[in-house]
C-alpha cells in the first residue's frame, strides 16, 4: 500500500518536473527568437555620409575623398610619395 502511494507520488513529481522544464524551454525559445529578430534588423546609413558611387561620395567634397580618387599615388597623397628634391 505504501509503495503504491509512493510510486504514484513519484510519477506525479516527475510529470510536474517535465511540465516545468517544457515551460522553461518554451519561454527560452521565444526569448531567443525575439533576440534573433531584433539582431537582424538592418541599420540605417550614417546621417553625415552620403552613398558612395563610382565617382565618390555624393555631397562629400573633401581632400581625402579627392585623394582617394586620384589616378596616381602622388595625386593620392599617400605616405612616402613626397617628391624627392
ZANURO-183599 format. One line per 5 residues: number of its first residue (from 1); for each residue y, x, z of C-alpha. Coordinates in steps of 0.02 Angstrom, whole numbers, plus 50000, padded with zeros to 5 digits. Each point is the difference from the previous one (the first is absolute). Layout:
NUM = Y X Z | ...
//
This chain:
1 = 50000 50000 50000 | 50123 50137 50047 | 49956 50103 49846 | 50031 49849 49889 | 50174 49975 50074
6 = 50039 50184 49986 | 49942 50008 49819 | 50109 49850 49955 | 50146 50078 50091 | 49972 50164 49906
11 = 49996 49909 49833 | 50160 49908 50044 | 50088 50162 50050 | 49942 50086 49840 | 50058 49852 49894
16 = 50171 50001 50084 | 50011 50189 49972 | 49961 49979 49815 | 50131 49863 49983 | 50130 50106 50089
21 = 49963 50152 49890 | 50008 49893 49842 | 50169 49930 50052 | 50070 50175 50034 | 49933 50062 49833
26 = 50078 49853 49908 | 50169 50029 50083 | 49993 50186 49960 | 49958 49963 49818 | 50148 49882 49985
31 = 50116 50128 50080 | 49936 50135 49882 | 50024 49885 49851 | 50180 49966 50054 | 50036 50186 50022
36 = 49927 50040 49830 | 50103 49864 49916 | 50160 50064 50080 | 49961 50180 49954 | 49982 49960 49815
41 = 50171 49921 49980 | 50096 50106 49874 | 50161 50076 50060 | 50165 49975 49913 | 50087 50138 49904
46 = 50128 50100 50100 | 50171 49920 49994 | 50093 50163 49961 | 49899 50054 49850 | 49983 49913 49834
51 = 49840 50000 49898 | 49953 50161 49910 | 49994 49987 49811 | 49971 50126 49861 | 50181 50057 50012
56 = 50004 50013 50190 | 50055 49882 50137 | 50104 49854 49946 | 50165 50001 50091 | 49969 50168 50084
61 = 50119 50128 49930 | 49985 50161 50101 | 49975 50186 49972 | 49816 50006 50053 | 49959 49860 49880
66 = 50085 50091 49856 | 49914 50163 50050 | 49831 49915 50001 | 50027 49940 49822 | 50056 50170 49934
71 = 49897 50069 49854 | 50001 50180 50067 | 49972 50079 50170 | 50176 50070 50002 | 50072 49829 49966
76 = 49891 49931 50139 | 50080 50117 50128 | 49831 50053 50067 | 49991 50139 50130 | 49982 50171 49922
81 = 50077 49949 49833 | 50173 50069 50033 | 50068 50101 49854 | 49977 50187 50027 | 50158 50105 49983
//
